Amino acid sequence: MEPLSFSKIGDKKIILKITGKDEVRQHLAELGFVVGVEISIVSKIGKNMILSVKESRIGLDMSMVNRIMV
């Protein structure tokens, strides 16, 4: 298990765990980032990542991406 930030553009991963405070985990869950969901890395721009989850594209900063374990 490693943080999603170690993944490369084009990778498809399954979320294994979400770390952080309850508020952070709840916020990510509301965006569709829950355990068992497949996500793919669309692009990396500076300290941000564009991710595809549940047919949506969402941009997250690296502090949030580092909480998603794959």
C-alpha positions as a printed NumPy array, in Angstrom:
array([[  0.   ,   0.   ,   0.   ],
       [  1.311,   3.432,  -0.989],
       [ -0.048,   6.978,  -1.342],
       [ -1.748,   7.756,  -4.643],
       [  0.794,  10.549,  -5.214],
       [  3.392,   7.882,  -6.177],
       [  1.265,   6.829,  -9.176],
       [  1.999,   7.913, -12.734],
       [ -0.266,   9.527, -15.325],
       [ -2.514,   6.91 , -16.91 ],
       [ -2.363,   4.491, -13.957],
       [ -5.597,   2.917, -12.765],
       [ -5.721,   2.08 ,  -9.073],
       [ -8.19 ,   0.752,  -6.508],
       [ -8.558,   2.756,  -3.282],
       [ -7.52 ,   0.591,  -0.314],
       [ -7.669,   3.126,   2.522],
       [ -8.319,   6.815,   3.224],
       [ -6.297,   8.356,   6.054],
       [ -6.766,  11.588,   7.973],
       [ -9.324,  13.199,  10.259],
       [-13.012,  12.335,  10.003],
       [-13.764,  15.617,   8.232],
       [-11.15 ,  14.919,   5.553],
       [-12.373,  11.359,   4.981],
       [-15.972,  12.576,   4.792],
       [-15.068,  15.276,   2.263],
       [-13.251,  12.771,   0.033],
       [-16.175,  10.325,   0.334],
       [-18.574,  13.058,  -0.817],
       [-16.376,  13.517,  -3.903],
       [-16.547,   9.767,  -4.628],
       [-13.23 ,   8.658,  -3.14 ],
       [-14.237,   5.594,  -1.113],
       [-12.559,   2.249,  -0.449],
       [-12.938,  -0.192,  -3.335],
       [-13.474,   2.398,  -6.087],
       [-11.214,   2.421,  -9.167],
       [ -9.603,   5.747,  -9.988],
       [ -7.245,   6.811, -12.744],
       [ -4.671,   9.575, -12.888],
       [ -5.477,  12.001, -15.715],
       [ -2.669,  14.534, -15.153],
       [ -0.297,  16.127, -12.677],
       [  0.035,  19.904, -12.708],
       [  2.433,  21.361, -10.175],
       [  1.237,  20.275,  -6.74 ],
       [ -2.179,  19.182,  -8.026],
       [ -3.555,  16.018,  -9.599],
       [ -6.54 ,  15.562, -11.878],
       [ -8.223,  12.239, -11.115],
       [-11.032,  10.361, -12.808],
       [-13.469,   8.758, -10.363],
       [-16.989,   7.486, -11.063],
       [-17.124,   9.108, -14.522],
       [-16.076,  12.516, -13.118],
       [-12.797,  14.4  , -13.186],
       [-11.747,  15.988,  -9.932],
       [ -8.69 ,  18.079,  -9.088],
       [ -7.037,  17.584,  -5.696],
       [ -3.931,  19.103,  -4.153],
       [ -1.145,  16.778,  -3.031],
       [ -2.043,  17.094,   0.667],
       [ -5.376,  15.391,  -0.141],
       [ -3.904,  12.958,  -2.68 ],
       [ -1.394,  11.744,  -0.07 ],
       [ -4.311,  10.617,   2.134],
       [ -5.569,   8.188,  -0.536],
       [ -3.805,   4.833,  -0.237],
       [ -3.729,   2.44 ,  -3.187]])
